């Protein structure tokens, strides 16, 4: 697997899935986007170059959206049970 396949294939998919799962357990919207931004920032300066920083911001926004969707789904399921 090349760096390009990792950066634009596996990494965004794993961030979205991890954001959904971790948010369901932690139930905080900002937890997983902050963790994913820290991880992506470390990857920017170790594995990739500084030009990947823009993608790190985009993937963090995607993580925030996925976390918000996970909490929204949890809220809907909780209202259905009540």
PDB file with one MODEL, atoms N, CA, C and O in Angstrom:
MODEL        1
ATOM      1  N   UNK A   1       0.850  -1.172   0.000  1.00  0.00           N
ATOM      2  CA  UNK A   1       0.000   0.000   0.000  1.00  0.00           C
ATOM      3  C   UNK A   1       0.897   1.236   0.000  1.00  0.00           C
ATOM      4  O   UNK A   1       1.799   1.381   0.824  1.00  0.00           O
ATOM      5  N   UNK A   2       0.616   2.111  -0.945  1.00  0.00           N
ATOM      6  CA  UNK A   2       1.402   3.326  -1.046  1.00  0.00           C
ATOM      7  C   UNK A   2       0.860   4.390  -0.093  1.00  0.00           C
ATOM      8  O   UNK A   2      -0.214   4.242   0.490  1.00  0.00           O
ATOM      9  N   UNK A   3       1.630   5.456   0.046  1.00  0.00           N
ATOM     10  CA  UNK A   3       1.191   6.564   0.900  1.00  0.00           C
ATOM     11  C   UNK A   3      -0.096   7.193   0.372  1.00  0.00           C
ATOM     12  O   UNK A   3      -0.944   7.628   1.151  1.00  0.00           O
ATOM     13  N   UNK A   4      -0.238   7.238  -0.934  1.00  0.00           N
ATOM     14  CA  UNK A   4      -1.426   7.837  -1.537  1.00  0.00           C
ATOM     15  C   UNK A   4      -2.674   7.011  -1.254  1.00  0.00           C
ATOM     16  O   UNK A   4      -3.728   7.563  -0.939  1.00  0.00           O
ATOM     17  N   UNK A   5      -2.557   5.687  -1.364  1.00  0.00           N
ATOM     18  CA  UNK A   5      -3.694   4.823  -1.048  1.00  0.00           C
ATOM     19  C   UNK A   5      -4.073   4.930   0.417  1.00  0.00           C
ATOM     20  O   UNK A   5      -5.254   4.909   0.763  1.00  0.00           O
ATOM     21  N   UNK A   6      -3.079   5.043   1.269  1.00  0.00           N
ATOM     22  CA  UNK A   6      -3.333   5.183   2.697  1.00  0.00           C
ATOM     23  C   UNK A   6      -3.984   6.528   3.015  1.00  0.00           C
ATOM     24  O   UNK A   6      -4.940   6.591   3.789  1.00  0.00           O
ATOM     25  N   UNK A   7      -3.465   7.605   2.418  1.00  0.00           N
ATOM     26  CA  UNK A   7      -3.928   8.956   2.737  1.00  0.00           C
ATOM     27  C   UNK A   7      -5.333   9.234   2.217  1.00  0.00           C
ATOM     28  O   UNK A   7      -6.096   9.959   2.855  1.00  0.00           O
ATOM     29  N   UNK A   8      -5.678   8.673   1.082  1.00  0.00           N
ATOM     30  CA  UNK A   8      -6.969   9.014   0.480  1.00  0.00           C
ATOM     31  C   UNK A   8      -7.941   7.844   0.417  1.00  0.00           C
ATOM     32  O   UNK A   8      -9.043   7.990  -0.111  1.00  0.00           O
ATOM     33  N   UNK A   9      -7.560   6.705   0.938  1.00  0.00           N
ATOM     34  CA  UNK A   9      -8.449   5.554   0.936  1.00  0.00           C
ATOM     35  C   UNK A   9      -8.737   5.031   2.320  1.00  0.00           C
ATOM     36  O   UNK A   9      -9.858   5.136   2.818  1.00  0.00           O
ATOM     37  N   UNK A  10      -7.728   4.471   2.933  1.00  0.00           N
ATOM     38  CA  UNK A  10      -7.901   3.820   4.222  1.00  0.00           C
ATOM     39  C   UNK A  10      -8.062   4.822   5.368  1.00  0.00           C
ATOM     40  O   UNK A  10      -8.885   4.610   6.259  1.00  0.00           O
ATOM     41  N   UNK A  11      -7.311   5.878   5.354  1.00  0.00           N
ATOM     42  CA  UNK A  11      -7.334   6.853   6.452  1.00  0.00           C
ATOM     43  C   UNK A  11      -8.686   7.550   6.614  1.00  0.00           C
ATOM     44  O   UNK A  11      -9.197   7.579   7.734  1.00  0.00           O
ATOM     45  N   UNK A  12      -9.294   8.111   5.569  1.00  0.00           N
ATOM     46  CA  UNK A  12     -10.592   8.760   5.782  1.00  0.00           C
ATOM     47  C   UNK A  12     -11.683   7.774   6.180  1.00  0.00           C
ATOM     48  O   UNK A  12     -12.537   8.090   7.009  1.00  0.00           O
ATOM     49  N   UNK A  13     -11.657   6.594   5.599  1.00  0.00           N
ATOM     50  CA  UNK A  13     -12.659   5.593   5.940  1.00  0.00           C
ATOM     51  C   UNK A  13     -12.528   5.155   7.389  1.00  0.00           C
ATOM     52  O   UNK A  13     -13.530   5.019   8.091  1.00  0.00           O
ATOM     53  N   UNK A  14     -11.308   4.935   7.837  1.00  0.00           N
ATOM     54  CA  UNK A  14     -11.106   4.523   9.231  1.00  0.00           C
ATOM     55  C   UNK A  14     -11.438   5.641  10.213  1.00  0.00           C
ATOM     56  O   UNK A  14     -11.914   5.363  11.313  1.00  0.00           O
ATOM     57  N   UNK A  15     -11.203   6.882   9.848  1.00  0.00           N
ATOM     58  CA  UNK A  15     -11.548   8.005  10.719  1.00  0.00           C
ATOM     59  C   UNK A  15     -13.061   8.117  10.872  1.00  0.00           C
ATOM     60  O   UNK A  15     -13.560   8.341  11.974  1.00  0.00           O
ATOM     61  N   UNK A  16     -13.785   7.963   9.778  1.00  0.00           N
ATOM     62  CA  UNK A  16     -15.244   8.052   9.856  1.00  0.00           C
ATOM     63  C   UNK A  16     -15.837   6.923  10.686  1.00  0.00           C
ATOM     64  O   UNK A  16     -16.722   7.156  11.510  1.00  0.00           O
ATOM     65  N   UNK A  17     -15.362   5.713  10.477  1.00  0.00           N
ATOM     66  CA  UNK A  17     -15.873   4.570  11.237  1.00  0.00           C
ATOM     67  C   UNK A  17     -15.514   4.702  12.715  1.00  0.00           C
ATOM     68  O   UNK A  17     -16.345   4.449  13.587  1.00  0.00           O
ATOM     69  N   UNK A  18     -14.276   5.098  12.987  1.00  0.00           N
ATOM     70  CA  UNK A  18     -13.859   5.276  14.382  1.00  0.00           C
ATOM     71  C   UNK A  18     -14.642   6.404  15.047  1.00  0.00           C
ATOM     72  O   UNK A  18     -14.972   6.313  16.230  1.00  0.00           O
ATOM     73  N   UNK A  19     -14.938   7.452  14.309  1.00  0.00           N
ATOM     74  CA  UNK A  19     -15.710   8.562  14.871  1.00  0.00           C
ATOM     75  C   UNK A  19     -17.107   8.110  15.260  1.00  0.00           C
ATOM     76  O   UNK A  19     -17.606   8.474  16.325  1.00  0.00           O
ATOM     77  N   UNK A  20     -17.732   7.331  14.413  1.00  0.00           N
ATOM     78  CA  UNK A  20     -19.059   6.827  14.732  1.00  0.00           C
ATOM     79  C   UNK A  20     -19.041   5.933  15.965  1.00  0.00           C
ATOM     80  O   UNK A  20     -19.866   6.095  16.864  1.00  0.00           O
ATOM     81  N   UNK A  21     -18.115   5.004  16.010  1.00  0.00           N
ATOM     82  CA  UNK A  21     -18.071   4.033  17.107  1.00  0.00           C
ATOM     83  C   UNK A  21     -17.667   4.687  18.424  1.00  0.00           C
ATOM     84  O   UNK A  21     -18.309   4.457  19.449  1.00  0.00           O
ATOM     85  N   UNK A  22     -16.624   5.488  18.411  1.00  0.00           N
ATOM     86  CA  UNK A  22     -16.140   6.104  19.647  1.00  0.00           C
ATOM     87  C   UNK A  22     -17.164   7.097  20.193  1.00  0.00           C
ATOM     88  O   UNK A  22     -17.341   7.190  21.408  1.00  0.00           O
ATOM     89  N   UNK A  23     -17.834   7.833  19.322  1.00  0.00           N
ATOM     90  CA  UNK A  23     -18.834   8.788  19.783  1.00  0.00           C
ATOM     91  C   UNK A  23     -20.012   8.084  20.431  1.00  0.00           C
ATOM     92  O   UNK A  23     -20.596   8.606  21.381  1.00  0.00           O
ATOM     93  N   UNK A  24     -20.369   6.916  19.939  1.00  0.00           N
ATOM     94  CA  UNK A  24     -21.458   6.164  20.564  1.00  0.00           C
ATOM     95  C   UNK A  24     -21.112   5.747  21.988  1.00  0.00           C
ATOM     96  O   UNK A  24     -21.994   5.681  22.844  1.00  0.00           O
ATOM     97  N   UNK A  25     -19.847   5.468  22.248  1.00  0.00           N
ATOM     98  CA  UNK A  25     -19.442   5.072  23.597  1.00  0.00           C
ATOM     99  C   UNK A  25     -19.180   6.269  24.504  1.00  0.00           C
ATOM    100  O   UNK A  25     -19.594   6.268  25.663  1.00  0.00           O
ATOM    101  N   UNK A  26     -18.501   7.284  23.990  1.00  0.00           N
ATOM    102  CA  UNK A  26     -18.109   8.432  24.804  1.00  0.00           C
ATOM    103  C   UNK A  26     -19.255   9.436  24.933  1.00  0.00           C
ATOM    104  O   UNK A  26     -19.401  10.071  25.977  1.00  0.00           O
ATOM    105  N   UNK A  27     -20.061   9.584  23.897  1.00  0.00           N
ATOM    106  CA  UNK A  27     -21.196  10.496  23.814  1.00  0.00           C
ATOM    107  C   UNK A  27     -20.794  11.961  23.970  1.00  0.00           C
ATOM    108  O   UNK A  27     -21.509  12.744  24.597  1.00  0.00           O
ATOM    109  N   UNK A  28     -19.678  12.316  23.413  1.00  0.00           N
ATOM    110  CA  UNK A  28     -19.210  13.702  23.341  1.00  0.00           C
ATOM    111  C   UNK A  28     -18.901  14.019  21.883  1.00  0.00           C
ATOM    112  O   UNK A  28     -18.190  13.261  21.223  1.00  0.00           O
ATOM    113  N   UNK A  29     -19.420  15.120  21.377  1.00  0.00           N
ATOM    114  CA  UNK A  29     -19.242  15.468  19.973  1.00  0.00           C
ATOM    115  C   UNK A  29     -17.795  15.835  19.660  1.00  0.00           C
ATOM    116  O   UNK A  29     -17.296  15.502  18.585  1.00  0.00           O
ATOM    117  N   UNK A  30     -17.121  16.507  20.571  1.00  0.00           N
ATOM    118  CA  UNK A  30     -15.794  17.039  20.277  1.00  0.00           C
ATOM    119  C   UNK A  30     -14.649  16.084  20.584  1.00  0.00           C
ATOM    120  O   UNK A  30     -13.506  16.390  20.245  1.00  0.00           O
ATOM    121  N   UNK A  31     -14.902  14.961  21.201  1.00  0.00           N
ATOM    122  CA  UNK A  31     -13.814  14.074  21.616  1.00  0.00           C
ATOM    123  C   UNK A  31     -13.076  13.477  20.413  1.00  0.00           C
ATOM    124  O   UNK A  31     -11.862  13.633  20.287  1.00  0.00           O
ATOM    125  N   UNK A  32     -13.802  12.804  19.545  1.00  0.00           N
ATOM    126  CA  UNK A  32     -13.148  12.121  18.424  1.00  0.00           C
ATOM    127  C   UNK A  32     -12.570  13.071  17.393  1.00  0.00           C
ATOM    128  O   UNK A  32     -11.496  12.775  16.869  1.00  0.00           O
ATOM    129  N   UNK A  33     -13.208  14.206  17.056  1.00  0.00           N
ATOM    130  CA  UNK A  33     -12.531  15.134  16.136  1.00  0.00           C
ATOM    131  C   UNK A  33     -11.206  15.670  16.680  1.00  0.00           C
ATOM    132  O   UNK A  33     -10.259  15.857  15.917  1.00  0.00           O
ATOM    133  N   UNK A  34     -11.130  15.916  17.979  1.00  0.00           N
ATOM    134  CA  UNK A  34      -9.872  16.391  18.560  1.00  0.00           C
ATOM    135  C   UNK A  34      -8.818  15.290  18.499  1.00  0.00           C
ATOM    136  O   UNK A  34      -7.667  15.547  18.146  1.00  0.00           O
ATOM    137  N   UNK A  35      -9.208  14.073  18.839  1.00  0.00           N
ATOM    138  CA  UNK A  35      -8.267  12.952  18.791  1.00  0.00           C
ATOM    139  C   UNK A  35      -7.805  12.705  17.354  1.00  0.00           C
ATOM    140  O   UNK A  35      -6.618  12.488  17.111  1.00  0.00           O
ATOM    141  N   UNK A  36      -8.735  12.739  16.408  1.00  0.00           N
ATOM    142  CA  UNK A  36      -8.346  12.506  15.018  1.00  0.00           C
ATOM    143  C   UNK A  36      -7.464  13.635  14.498  1.00  0.00           C
ATOM    144  O   UNK A  36      -6.549  13.378  13.716  1.00  0.00           O
ATOM    145  N   UNK A  37      -7.712  14.886  14.912  1.00  0.00           N
ATOM    146  CA  UNK A  37      -6.850  15.980  14.471  1.00  0.00           C
ATOM    147  C   UNK A  37      -5.436  15.833  15.029  1.00  0.00           C
ATOM    148  O   UNK A  37      -4.461  16.108  14.328  1.00  0.00           O
ATOM    149  N   UNK A  38      -5.320  15.408  16.267  1.00  0.00           N
ATOM    150  CA  UNK A  38      -3.995  15.205  16.847  1.00  0.00           C
ATOM    151  C   UNK A  38      -3.252  14.100  16.110  1.00  0.00           C
ATOM    152  O   UNK A  38      -2.067  14.237  15.807  1.00  0.00           O
ATOM    153  N   UNK A  39      -3.948  13.005  15.821  1.00  0.00           N
ATOM    154  CA  UNK A  39      -3.330  11.900  15.094  1.00  0.00           C
ATOM    155  C   UNK A  39      -2.929  12.342  13.691  1.00  0.00           C
ATOM    156  O   UNK A  39      -1.830  12.032  13.232  1.00  0.00           O
ATOM    157  N   UNK A  40      -3.811  13.061  13.014  1.00  0.00           N
ATOM    158  CA  UNK A  40      -3.502  13.529  11.668  1.00  0.00           C
ATOM    159  C   UNK A  40      -2.386  14.568  11.661  1.00  0.00           C
ATOM    160  O   UNK A  40      -1.603  14.628  10.714  1.00  0.00           O
ATOM    161  N   UNK A  41      -2.308  15.376  12.698  1.00  0.00           N
ATOM    162  CA  UNK A  41      -1.217  16.344  12.796  1.00  0.00           C
ATOM    163  C   UNK A  41       0.125  15.637  12.969  1.00  0.00           C
ATOM    164  O   UNK A  41       1.128  16.040  12.381  1.00  0.00           O
ATOM    165  N   UNK A  42       0.134  14.597  13.769  1.00  0.00           N
ATOM    166  CA  UNK A  42       1.358  13.806  13.927  1.00  0.00           C
ATOM    167  C   UNK A  42       1.733  13.141  12.608  1.00  0.00           C
ATOM    168  O   UNK A  42       2.905  13.129  12.231  1.00  0.00           O
ATOM    169  N   UNK A  43       0.740  12.583  11.898  1.00  0.00           N
ATOM    170  CA  UNK A  43       1.013  11.958  10.605  1.00  0.00           C
ATOM    171  C   UNK A  43       1.478  12.973   9.567  1.00  0.00           C
ATOM    172  O   UNK A  43       2.269  12.641   8.685  1.00  0.00           O
ATOM    173  N   UNK A  44       0.991  14.209   9.668  1.00  0.00           N
ATOM    174  CA  UNK A  44       1.393  15.244   8.723  1.00  0.00           C
ATOM    175  C   UNK A  44       2.888  15.491   8.792  1.00  0.00           C
ATOM    176  O   UNK A  44       3.540  15.651   7.760  1.00  0.00           O
ATOM    177  N   UNK A  45       3.430  15.523   9.983  1.00  0.00           N
ATOM    178  CA  UNK A  45       4.851  15.861  10.122  1.00  0.00           C
ATOM    179  C   UNK A  45       5.766  14.653  10.168  1.00  0.00           C
ATOM    180  O   UNK A  45       6.985  14.811  10.107  1.00  0.00           O
ATOM    181  N   UNK A  46       5.214  13.441  10.274  1.00  0.00           N
ATOM    182  CA  UNK A  46       6.074  12.258  10.294  1.00  0.00           C
ATOM    183  C   UNK A  46       6.005  11.471   8.994  1.00  0.00           C
ATOM    184  O   UNK A  46       7.040  11.170   8.399  1.00  0.00           O
ATOM    185  N   UNK A  47       4.811  11.135   8.549  1.00  0.00           N
ATOM    186  CA  UNK A  47       4.657  10.268   7.387  1.00  0.00           C
ATOM    187  C   UNK A  47       4.485  11.063   6.092  1.00  0.00           C
ATOM    188  O   UNK A  47       5.023  10.681   5.054  1.00  0.00           O
ATOM    189  N   UNK A  48       3.746  12.152   6.151  1.00  0.00           N
ATOM    190  CA  UNK A  48       3.485  12.966   4.961  1.00  0.00           C
ATOM    191  C   UNK A  48       4.265  14.265   5.066  1.00  0.00           C
ATOM    192  O   UNK A  48       5.157  14.393   5.905  1.00  0.00           O
ATOM    193  N   UNK A  49       3.929  15.234   4.215  1.00  0.00           N
ATOM    194  CA  UNK A  49       4.564  16.543   4.324  1.00  0.00           C
ATOM    195  C   UNK A  49       3.517  17.587   4.716  1.00  0.00           C
ATOM    196  O   UNK A  49       2.360  17.247   4.965  1.00  0.00           O
ATOM    197  N   UNK A  50       3.919  18.837   4.768  1.00  0.00           N
ATOM    198  CA  UNK A  50       3.059  19.902   5.280  1.00  0.00           C
ATOM    199  C   UNK A  50       1.836  20.118   4.381  1.00  0.00           C
ATOM    200  O   UNK A  50       0.817  20.629   4.846  1.00  0.00           O
ATOM    201  N   UNK A  51       1.922  19.744   3.129  1.00  0.00           N
ATOM    202  CA  UNK A  51       0.776  19.920   2.237  1.00  0.00           C
ATOM    203  C   UNK A  51      -0.394  19.017   2.621  1.00  0.00           C
ATOM    204  O   UNK A  51      -1.513  19.255   2.166  1.00  0.00           O
ATOM    205  N   UNK A  52      -0.177  18.002   3.434  1.00  0.00           N
ATOM    206  CA  UNK A  52      -1.247  17.127   3.905  1.00  0.00           C
ATOM    207  C   UNK A  52      -2.073  17.795   5.001  1.00  0.00           C
ATOM    208  O   UNK A  52      -3.135  17.287   5.360  1.00  0.00           O
ATOM    209  N   UNK A  53      -1.616  18.906   5.531  1.00  0.00           N
ATOM    210  CA  UNK A  53      -2.324  19.582   6.618  1.00  0.00           C
ATOM    211  C   UNK A  53      -3.741  19.995   6.199  1.00  0.00           C
ATOM    212  O   UNK A  53      -4.663  19.933   7.013  1.00  0.00           O
ATOM    213  N   UNK A  54      -3.921  20.406   4.967  1.00  0.00           N
ATOM    214  CA  UNK A  54      -5.253  20.754   4.477  1.00  0.00           C
ATOM    215  C   UNK A  54      -6.190  19.563   4.518  1.00  0.00           C
ATOM    216  O   UNK A  54      -7.360  19.698   4.877  1.00  0.00           O
ATOM    217  N   UNK A  55      -5.678  18.401   4.151  1.00  0.00           N
ATOM    218  CA  UNK A  55      -6.490  17.191   4.218  1.00  0.00           C
ATOM    219  C   UNK A  55      -6.754  16.791   5.659  1.00  0.00           C
ATOM    220  O   UNK A  55      -7.800  16.218   5.961  1.00  0.00           O
ATOM    221  N   UNK A  56      -5.825  17.084   6.544  1.00  0.00           N
ATOM    222  CA  UNK A  56      -6.050  16.796   7.964  1.00  0.00           C
ATOM    223  C   UNK A  56      -7.223  17.611   8.494  1.00  0.00           C
ATOM    224  O   UNK A  56      -8.018  17.113   9.292  1.00  0.00           O
ATOM    225  N   UNK A  57      -7.333  18.845   8.059  1.00  0.00           N
ATOM    226  CA  UNK A  57      -8.458  19.686   8.473  1.00  0.00           C
ATOM    227  C   UNK A  57      -9.764  19.149   7.881  1.00  0.00           C
ATOM    228  O   UNK A  57     -10.786  19.108   8.565  1.00  0.00           O
ATOM    229  N   UNK A  58      -9.729  18.741   6.618  1.00  0.00           N
ATOM    230  CA  UNK A  58     -10.926  18.196   5.973  1.00  0.00           C
ATOM    231  C   UNK A  58     -11.374  16.910   6.663  1.00  0.00           C
ATOM    232  O   UNK A  58     -12.566  16.725   6.906  1.00  0.00           O
ATOM    233  N   UNK A  59     -10.445  16.028   6.977  1.00  0.00           N
ATOM    234  CA  UNK A  59     -10.788  14.776   7.648  1.00  0.00           C
ATOM    235  C   UNK A  59     -11.297  15.026   9.064  1.00  0.00           C
ATOM    236  O   UNK A  59     -12.147  14.284   9.556  1.00  0.00           O
ATOM    237  N   UNK A  60     -10.787  16.055   9.717  1.00  0.00           N
ATOM    238  CA  UNK A  60     -11.284  16.417  11.044  1.00  0.00           C
ATOM    239  C   UNK A  60     -12.718  16.927  10.966  1.00  0.00           C
ATOM    240  O   UNK A  60     -13.540  16.600  11.822  1.00  0.00           O
ATOM    241  N   UNK A  61     -13.016  17.716   9.959  1.00  0.00           N
ATOM    242  CA  UNK A  61     -14.398  18.167   9.758  1.00  0.00           C
ATOM    243  C   UNK A  61     -15.316  16.982   9.469  1.00  0.00           C
ATOM    244  O   UNK A  61     -16.451  16.944   9.944  1.00  0.00           O
ATOM    245  N   UNK A  62     -14.832  16.022   8.697  1.00  0.00           N
ATOM    246  CA  UNK A  62     -15.604  14.807   8.452  1.00  0.00           C
ATOM    247  C   UNK A  62     -15.834  14.019   9.724  1.00  0.00           C
ATOM    248  O   UNK A  62     -16.903  13.440   9.916  1.00  0.00           O
ATOM    249  N   UNK A  63     -14.840  13.994  10.591  1.00  0.00           N
ATOM    250  CA  UNK A  63     -14.974  13.321  11.880  1.00  0.00           C
ATOM    251  C   UNK A  63     -16.003  14.028  12.751  1.00  0.00           C
ATOM    252  O   UNK A  63     -16.785  13.377  13.444  1.00  0.00           O
ATOM    253  N   UNK A  64     -16.006  15.349  12.718  1.00  0.00           N
ATOM    254  CA  UNK A  64     -16.995  16.113  13.486  1.00  0.00           C
ATOM    255  C   UNK A  64     -18.407  15.838  12.978  1.00  0.00           C
ATOM    256  O   UNK A  64     -19.333  15.664  13.770  1.00  0.00           O
ATOM    257  N   UNK A  65     -18.570  15.799  11.672  1.00  0.00           N
ATOM    258  CA  UNK A  65     -19.891  15.527  11.093  1.00  0.00           C
ATOM    259  C   UNK A  65     -20.350  14.119  11.446  1.00  0.00           C
ATOM    260  O   UNK A  65     -21.516  13.911  11.783  1.00  0.00           O
ATOM    261  N   UNK A  66     -19.437  13.147  11.371  1.00  0.00           N
ATOM    262  CA  UNK A  66     -19.795  11.771  11.723  1.00  0.00           C
ATOM    263  C   UNK A  66     -20.150  11.662  13.198  1.00  0.00           C
ATOM    264  O   UNK A  66     -21.065  10.919  13.553  1.00  0.00           O
ATOM    265  N   UNK A  67     -19.451  12.381  14.059  1.00  0.00           N
ATOM    266  CA  UNK A  67     -19.762  12.359  15.488  1.00  0.00           C
ATOM    267  C   UNK A  67     -21.122  12.978  15.762  1.00  0.00           C
ATOM    268  O   UNK A  67     -21.886  12.477  16.587  1.00  0.00           O
ATOM    269  N   UNK A  68     -21.417  14.053  15.075  1.00  0.00           N
ATOM    270  CA  UNK A  68     -22.714  14.706  15.256  1.00  0.00           C
ATOM    271  C   UNK A  68     -23.845  13.800  14.766  1.00  0.00           C
ATOM    272  O   UNK A  68     -24.897  13.720  15.400  1.00  0.00           O
ATOM    273  N   UNK A  69     -23.631  13.122  13.645  1.00  0.00           N
ATOM    274  CA  UNK A  69     -24.633  12.188  13.125  1.00  0.00           C
ATOM    275  C   UNK A  69     -24.846  11.036  14.094  1.00  0.00           C
ATOM    276  O   UNK A  69     -25.982  10.609  14.302  1.00  0.00           O
ATOM    277  N   UNK A  70     -23.772  10.524  14.691  1.00  0.00           N
ATOM    278  CA  UNK A  70     -23.900   9.427  15.654  1.00  0.00           C
ATOM    279  C   UNK A  70     -24.708   9.861  16.869  1.00  0.00           C
ATOM    280  O   UNK A  70     -25.561   9.106  17.335  1.00  0.00           O
ATOM    281  N   UNK A  71     -24.465  11.050  17.389  1.00  0.00           N
ATOM    282  CA  UNK A  71     -25.254  11.534  18.523  1.00  0.00           C
ATOM    283  C   UNK A  71     -26.703  11.807  18.141  1.00  0.00           C
ATOM    284  O   UNK A  71     -27.605  11.597  18.951  1.00  0.00           O
ATOM    285  N   UNK A  72     -26.934  12.269  16.925  1.00  0.00           N
ATOM    286  CA  UNK A  72     -28.289  12.509  16.450  1.00  0.00           C
ATOM    287  C   UNK A  72     -29.065  11.189  16.357  1.00  0.00           C
ATOM    288  O   UNK A  72     -30.235  11.122  16.734  1.00  0.00           O
ATOM    289  N   UNK A  73     -28.410  10.154  15.857  1.00  0.00           N
ATOM    290  CA  UNK A  73     -29.040   8.831  15.786  1.00  0.00           C
ATOM    291  C   UNK A  73     -29.332   8.295  17.181  1.00  0.00           C
ATOM    292  O   UNK A  73     -30.394   7.722  17.423  1.00  0.00           O
ATOM    293  N   UNK A  74     -28.399   8.481  18.085  1.00  0.00           N
ATOM    294  CA  UNK A  74     -28.628   8.033  19.471  1.00  0.00           C
ATOM    295  C   UNK A  74     -29.813   8.768  20.092  1.00  0.00           C
ATOM    296  O   UNK A  74     -30.605   8.163  20.815  1.00  0.00           O
ATOM    297  N   UNK A  75     -29.944  10.059  19.818  1.00  0.00           N
ATOM    298  CA  UNK A  75     -31.049  10.843  20.366  1.00  0.00           C
ATOM    299  C   UNK A  75     -32.386  10.349  19.801  1.00  0.00           C
ATOM    300  O   UNK A  75     -33.374  10.252  20.530  1.00  0.00           O
ATOM    301  N   UNK A  76     -32.413  10.041  18.515  1.00  0.00           N
ATOM    302  CA  UNK A  76     -33.640   9.532  17.901  1.00  0.00           C
ATOM    303  C   UNK A  76     -34.008   8.167  18.478  1.00  0.00           C
ATOM    304  O   UNK A  76     -35.175   7.914  18.777  1.00  0.00           O
ATOM    305  N   UNK A  77     -33.024   7.290  18.636  1.00  0.00           N
ATOM    306  CA  UNK A  77     -33.302   5.965  19.199  1.00  0.00           C
ATOM    307  C   UNK A  77     -33.745   6.057  20.648  1.00  0.00           C
ATOM    308  O   UNK A  77     -34.586   5.274  21.091  1.00  0.00           O
ATOM    309  N   UNK A  78     -33.189   7.002  21.388  1.00  0.00           N
ATOM    310  CA  UNK A  78     -33.589   7.179  22.786  1.00  0.00           C
ATOM    311  C   UNK A  78     -35.029   7.677  22.891  1.00  0.00           C
ATOM    312  O   UNK A  78     -35.767   7.266  23.786  1.00  0.00           O
ATOM    313  N   UNK A  79     -35.432   8.572  21.967  1.00  0.00           N
ATOM    314  CA  UNK A  79     -36.805   9.075  21.973  1.00  0.00           C
ATOM    315  C   UNK A  79     -37.793   7.983  21.578  1.00  0.00           C
ATOM    316  O   UNK A  79     -38.916   7.961  22.082  1.00  0.00           O
ATOM    317  N   UNK A  80     -37.397   7.076  20.686  1.00  0.00           N
ATOM    318  CA  UNK A  80     -38.275   5.981  20.294  1.00  0.00           C
ATOM    319  C   UNK A  80     -38.533   5.020  21.445  1.00  0.00           C
ATOM    320  O   UNK A  80     -39.626   4.470  21.576  1.00  0.00           O
ATOM    321  N   UNK A  81     -37.511   4.824  22.282  1.00  0.00           N
ATOM    322  CA  UNK A  81     -37.669   3.916  23.422  1.00  0.00           C
ATOM    323  C   UNK A  81     -38.590   4.491  24.479  1.00  0.00           C
ATOM    324  O   UNK A  81     -39.280   3.749  25.178  1.00  0.00           O
ATOM    325  N   UNK A  82     -38.604   5.803  24.598  1.00  0.00           N
ATOM    326  CA  UNK A  82     -39.405   6.444  25.653  1.00  0.00           C
ATOM    327  C   UNK A  82     -40.862   6.582  25.303  1.00  0.00           C
ATOM    328  O   UNK A  82     -41.642   7.103  26.101  1.00  0.00           O
TER     329      UNK A  82
ENDMDL
END
